[in-house]
């Protein structure tokens, strides 16, 4: 098919099944859920959206801890967080939160 003169006239790209990466999509969903949860908590606590706040994240699974650590800068930027910590504590004493991605957090 010859190139279109306008993007609006071009055919919508089709997904290629072999290029779908479910692991990456799951990781992205976990990070998005974390960021949305931090933003929601800030809104519930009536924390202004602009200032950055310190926070602690408590992932239950080592893989999720590693994922957050690898993307900590982006998560902090998007969640408007600073000095974020991932304490290495046993969460047996924490009440179950029922989060879909097995982590909890607190704004300090």
DALIN-V722252 format. One record per residue. N is the residue number from 1. PSI is psi in radians with two decimals (* if undefined). Layout:
# DALIN-V722252
n->(N/N)
psi->(PSI/PSI)
This chain:
# DALIN-V722252
n->(1/2/3/4/5/6/7/8/9/10/11/12/13/14/15/16/17/18/19/20/21/22/23/24/25/26/27/28/29/30/31/32/33/34/35/36/37/38/39/40/41/42/43/44/45/46/47/48/49/50/51/52/53/54/55/56/57/58/59/60/61/62/63/64/65/66/67/68/69/70/71/72/73/74/75/76/77/78/79/80/81/82/83/84/85/86/87/88/89/90/91/92/93/94/95/96/97/98/99/100/101/102/103/104/105/106/107/108)
psi->(2.29/2.67/2.50/2.69/-0.33/2.44/-0.59/-0.42/-0.19/2.67/2.52/2.35/2.51/2.46/2.52/2.06/-0.67/-0.28/-0.03/2.21/1.69/-0.60/-0.80/-0.69/-0.68/-0.77/-0.74/-0.70/-0.67/-0.82/-0.73/-0.73/-0.72/-0.84/-0.79/-0.69/-0.73/-0.79/-0.72/-0.74/-0.72/-0.74/-0.75/-0.64/0.03/0.67/2.24/2.52/-0.49/-0.87/2.54/2.47/2.54/2.62/2.83/2.37/2.36/1.45/2.41/-0.50/2.43/-0.60/-0.65/-0.65/-0.86/-0.72/-0.80/-0.74/-0.73/-0.47/0.37/-0.72/-0.81/-0.72/-0.79/-0.76/-0.84/-0.48/-0.02/0.89/2.74/2.78/0.71/2.48/2.59/1.35/2.52/1.45/2.69/2.29/0.26/-0.51/-0.20/2.48/2.57/2.34/-0.36/0.44/2.56/-0.35/0.35/0.96/2.82/2.90/2.91/2.52/2.21/*)
